[in-house]
Amino acid sequence: MARADKTAAVAALAREFRSSNAAVLTEYRGLSVSQLKSLRRSLGEDTTYAVVKNTLTRIAARDAGITALEQLLTGPSAIAFVKGDPVEAAKGLRDFARTNPQLVIKGGYLDGKALAPEEIRRLADLESREVLLAKLAGAMQASLSQAAALFQAPLAQAARVMEALRQQRVEHSGSASEADASEADASEADASEPDVTESDASAPAPVGDSPDEPAS
C-alpha cells in the first residue's frame, strides 16, 4: 500500500473511532465474503463492520485516544464500529457467532472503557434501548393513571359528602316547615275560641221580677 493510501486509511479509521461510542474487535478467519455481507446486514445501519490492518489500526486508535484495543490487534482482524445502541450491536455479533463459530469476539470498548469478551456477551444479554424505553413509557403511564386515580378518589368522596350534606339540609328544611305549619294551625285554633274569665264563670244568674210571675 502506498504511503498516501496508508495515511488516508489511518485518517478514515481515526474518524470511525472518534464517531463511535463503542467498538468490538473480532477475528473473522474462515468467514466467506457472503458471510461477511450477511453479518454487516445483521448489525444494521448504525454499526460499520470493517476488515482492518492491525498496524494501521493501532496508529488510528492512538490518534483517536483509544488504547483498549492495542493488545488485541493480532491475526485477521475486523472491527464493528458502533454509533447506535451498543446492546443491539452486541446482540447481532453474538447471534451471528452462534451460527458461524468462525467469528471470534476478542474484546472492545464502550465509552472509552475496555470490554473483555465475556463483558460483551453480558452486554448482549441486556435489553435493548427500545425495549427499555417502552418499559419506561409503560411504567410512566401506569404511574400517571395511579396518580389520576388518587386525585379523583378524594374529589369523588368530597362530592358524595357534599351531596349528603345538601340532602340533609333539604330534609331539615322540610321538617322545619312542617313544624312551623303545625304551630300556625294551633295558634289559629286558639284565636277562634272566646275568652272566658273567672268572673264570668262564677257570676250568678240574674235574679229579678219575671214579668210572667204575678206580684204578691
Summary of the structure (lengths in Angstrom):
residues: 216
radius of gyration: 50.9
end to end distance: 180.2
largest distance: 181.1
contacts: 533
relative contact order: 0.10
helix: 62%
strand: 13%
